[in-house]
Amino acid sequence: MLRRKTVNSIFIIGLSVLVALSFFLSFRWYVFGLFVLTWFLLTLFGSFFIQWNYHLVSLHSIRSTSKNQVAITFDDGPNPQFTPLVLGLLKKYNAKATFFCIGKHIEKYPELFKQIIREGHTVGNHTFSHANTFGFFGTDKVIDELSNTIDIVKKLTGLNMKFYRPAFGVTNPSIAEAVKKLGLTSIGWNVRSLDTTPRNEKMILKRITTKTKKGDIVLLHDTSAKSIAVLERLLLFLEEKNLKSVTVDQLLEQKAYV
């Protein structure tokens, strides 16, 4: 898998070679342009495709597991309308999940957040604001966002969260540096439901069930009625396939709190 430092090193060396050769050979301008464009596109896609592990390493699944387990994860809560419905379904089907929560929502709905933990689920950091411009924040601002959410949860529950789910799945050097400095573990996914898109319930469920196998991490959101409907059908599917939904820390055998 490509890594930012490797790509940058290759780019610098390659560009230096091209410049040196240009003193002896005649190159069209577009040769340099294509070289720079390739580097730019690799960096761009590496920032938006978390599975590339381009800027930082995230944990997306565990292929080596012998256990019939998957991890369902929820982003963007807690939500007062839909999170209780999610919790009800998880209890009904004896399933556990991981909730990557937004700090400002935790502040607004502290009792709901504590209910998630009380019912045996794992919680993780999904930034404080989940701002649309989060990918443009500098390292210090990213650290402030993540630290603020960590502090809120620690004060509220005594838990020191270690898991982090990048907002929008976007990573970059600033986020990578912040995660490193805070000693967090980045959690990705390998089954993306796309439940926040215009796709209907049937399409979303098919997308999940045709891909999900033991060791997978599934991404959902506890923010819509559509996701709730998909969740119940997904839990029924897992029962039929003898797959159990567990928390991310249980699936990956990682510590969720420090």
Legacy VTK file of the C-alpha trace (Angstrom):
# vtk DataFile Version 3.0
C-alpha trace
ASCII
DATASET POLYDATA
POINTS 258 float
0.000 0.000 0.000
1.254 3.472 -0.874
2.294 5.805 1.944
2.603 9.586 1.808
6.269 9.685 2.833
7.192 7.064 0.232
5.260 8.818 -2.539
6.755 12.197 -1.617
10.278 10.766 -1.614
9.749 9.139 -5.013
8.271 12.382 -6.343
11.185 14.518 -5.143
13.767 12.080 -6.532
11.911 11.693 -9.808
11.444 15.426 -10.245
15.124 16.029 -9.492
16.093 13.457 -12.118
13.792 15.070 -14.684
15.235 18.518 -13.980
18.794 17.188 -14.277
18.012 15.387 -17.538
16.360 18.492 -18.950
19.814 20.080 -19.238
20.789 17.357 -21.705
17.494 16.284 -23.226
14.525 18.199 -24.511
11.307 17.547 -22.557
7.849 18.824 -23.368
6.358 20.910 -20.569
3.532 18.427 -20.121
5.993 15.745 -18.950
6.576 17.797 -15.802
2.880 18.600 -15.623
1.864 14.938 -15.755
4.428 14.066 -13.099
3.097 16.744 -10.738
-0.519 15.827 -11.539
0.139 12.170 -10.674
1.572 13.177 -7.307
-1.374 15.495 -6.638
-3.981 12.854 -7.492
-2.291 10.223 -5.337
-2.250 12.648 -2.400
-5.863 13.680 -3.001
-7.221 10.141 -3.232
-5.039 9.088 -0.320
-6.715 11.779 1.784
-10.252 10.667 0.947
-9.841 6.880 0.863
-9.131 5.919 4.455
-8.493 2.298 3.470
-5.320 3.363 1.649
-3.691 4.206 5.004
-1.919 6.915 3.037
-1.400 9.508 5.787
-1.915 7.341 8.850
-2.652 3.707 9.569
-6.261 2.928 10.463
-7.651 -0.455 11.461
-10.341 -1.522 8.982
-10.980 -5.214 9.697
-9.283 -8.359 10.952
-8.936 -10.959 8.252
-7.110 -13.448 10.443
-9.968 -13.981 12.895
-11.400 -17.446 13.361
-14.446 -16.100 15.211
-17.775 -15.495 13.506
-17.826 -11.858 14.506
-18.276 -8.478 12.847
-18.322 -4.980 14.308
-21.175 -2.611 13.502
-20.200 1.009 14.065
-22.281 4.183 14.185
-21.043 7.695 13.430
-22.363 11.200 14.220
-24.435 10.578 17.372
-25.698 10.589 19.935
-28.988 11.543 18.336
-32.030 11.910 20.651
-34.456 10.615 18.022
-32.560 7.687 16.500
-29.877 6.519 18.954
-32.482 5.139 21.411
-34.008 3.137 18.537
-30.570 1.755 17.664
-30.004 0.784 21.294
-33.388 -0.918 21.407
-32.637 -3.028 18.334
-29.185 -3.963 19.576
-30.694 -5.118 22.875
-33.441 -7.042 21.061
-30.913 -9.005 19.009
-28.307 -9.304 21.767
-25.770 -7.367 19.695
-23.048 -4.913 20.662
-21.746 -1.982 18.640
-19.332 0.918 18.694
-20.527 4.529 18.623
-18.161 7.212 17.331
-19.711 10.301 18.860
-19.393 14.009 18.167
-18.290 16.020 21.193
-20.899 18.763 20.925
-23.646 16.111 20.781
-22.255 14.381 23.856
-22.428 17.734 25.687
-26.019 18.210 24.578
-27.232 14.674 25.360
-25.031 13.394 28.200
-27.576 10.934 29.614
-28.075 9.309 26.232
-24.307 9.012 25.850
-24.031 7.363 29.248
-26.826 4.984 28.287
-24.764 3.782 25.321
-21.930 2.846 27.671
-24.239 1.445 30.337
-25.719 -0.993 27.826
-22.311 -2.459 27.053
-21.341 -0.663 23.878
-18.020 1.029 23.127
-17.632 4.745 22.415
-15.014 6.553 20.364
-13.983 10.046 19.296
-15.528 11.556 16.159
-14.197 15.115 16.707
-15.954 17.849 18.653
-17.625 19.787 15.833
-17.534 17.469 12.793
-17.096 20.667 10.776
-17.356 20.410 6.990
-13.965 22.129 6.848
-12.307 19.701 9.287
-9.941 18.457 6.584
-8.454 21.949 6.347
-7.726 22.346 10.066
-4.121 22.700 11.168
-2.564 20.255 13.610
-3.187 22.423 16.682
-6.856 22.852 15.851
-7.280 19.123 15.228
-5.659 18.405 18.592
-8.033 20.881 20.262
-11.050 19.185 18.662
-10.018 15.691 19.692
-8.768 16.694 23.138
-11.968 18.602 23.870
-14.087 15.519 23.146
-11.749 13.300 25.177
-12.002 15.687 28.147
-15.797 15.870 27.949
-16.114 12.085 28.013
-13.569 11.666 30.789
-15.348 14.210 32.961
-18.736 12.664 32.222
-17.878 8.969 32.542
-14.285 8.637 33.774
-13.318 6.899 30.521
-10.281 8.054 28.550
-11.150 7.266 24.939
-8.460 5.848 22.675
-10.423 5.134 19.478
-10.790 7.821 16.809
-12.892 7.747 13.638
-11.874 10.441 11.127
-14.716 12.794 10.199
-15.875 12.008 6.639
-13.087 9.415 6.553
-10.683 12.199 5.614
-7.045 12.038 6.679
-4.100 14.352 6.056
-0.699 15.195 7.613
-2.280 17.446 10.266
-4.725 14.763 11.378
-1.987 12.130 11.325
0.231 14.290 13.534
-2.602 15.006 15.970
-3.498 11.313 16.255
0.146 10.470 16.891
0.616 13.154 19.549
-2.545 12.114 21.395
-1.723 8.408 21.176
-5.039 7.522 19.530
-5.936 4.506 17.418
-7.664 5.345 14.144
-10.558 3.042 13.295
-11.758 2.818 9.721
-14.099 0.318 8.063
-14.165 -2.043 5.112
-17.941 -2.163 4.600
-19.393 1.281 3.993
-23.182 1.341 3.939
-23.566 4.768 2.300
-26.702 5.195 4.415
-26.347 8.992 4.324
-26.742 9.064 0.519
-30.043 9.089 -1.438
-29.848 5.286 -1.816
-32.947 3.537 -0.536
-33.118 0.957 2.246
-33.030 -2.014 -0.127
-29.954 -0.763 -1.949
-28.097 -0.038 1.286
-28.908 -3.422 2.793
-27.797 -5.210 -0.377
-24.558 -3.263 -0.402
-23.812 -4.365 3.175
-24.964 -7.977 3.026
-23.184 -8.820 -0.222
-19.876 -7.690 1.281
-20.011 -8.527 4.972
-18.070 -11.502 6.307
-16.377 -12.381 9.570
-13.785 -9.874 10.735
-15.416 -6.915 8.968
-16.168 -3.450 10.331
-19.447 -1.978 9.063
-20.086 1.775 8.922
-23.593 3.065 9.683
-25.016 6.279 11.176
-27.500 6.586 14.040
-29.059 9.648 12.420
-31.990 8.556 10.222
-35.064 6.338 10.044
-33.596 4.696 6.949
-30.550 3.550 8.902
-32.779 2.143 11.648
-34.708 0.077 9.112
-31.470 -1.164 7.567
-30.064 -2.049 10.987
-32.930 -4.382 11.930
-32.704 -6.248 8.645
-28.921 -6.386 8.964
-29.152 -7.895 12.452
-31.556 -10.529 11.105
-29.108 -11.263 8.276
-26.247 -11.691 10.740
-28.324 -14.135 12.782
-29.030 -16.187 9.660
-25.321 -16.269 8.791
-24.314 -17.118 12.371
-22.368 -13.863 12.654
-22.352 -11.941 15.914
-22.010 -8.154 16.147
-19.432 -7.204 18.779
-17.631 -4.006 19.712
-14.586 -2.924 17.742
-12.273 -3.478 20.688
-13.531 -7.040 21.065
-13.226 -7.765 17.338
-9.735 -6.295 16.950
-8.549 -7.205 20.456
-7.571 -3.590 21.082
-8.023 -1.367 24.132
-10.801 1.191 23.663
-9.805 3.211 26.729
-6.521 4.050 28.452
LINES 1 259
258 0 1 2 3 4 5 6 7 8 9 10 11 12 13 14 15 16 17 18 19 20 21 22 23 24 25 26 27 28 29 30 31 32 33 34 35 36 37 38 39 40 41 42 43 44 45 46 47 48 49 50 51 52 53 54 55 56 57 58 59 60 61 62 63 64 65 66 67 68 69 70 71 72 73 74 75 76 77 78 79 80 81 82 83 84 85 86 87 88 89 90 91 92 93 94 95 96 97 98 99 100 101 102 103 104 105 106 107 108 109 110 111 112 113 114 115 116 117 118 119 120 121 122 123 124 125 126 127 128 129 130 131 132 133 134 135 136 137 138 139 140 141 142 143 144 145 146 147 148 149 150 151 152 153 154 155 156 157 158 159 160 161 162 163 164 165 166 167 168 169 170 171 172 173 174 175 176 177 178 179 180 181 182 183 184 185 186 187 188 189 190 191 192 193 194 195 196 197 198 199 200 201 202 203 204 205 206 207 208 209 210 211 212 213 214 215 216 217 218 219 220 221 222 223 224 225 226 227 228 229 230 231 232 233 234 235 236 237 238 239 240 241 242 243 244 245 246 247 248 249 250 251 252 253 254 255 256 257
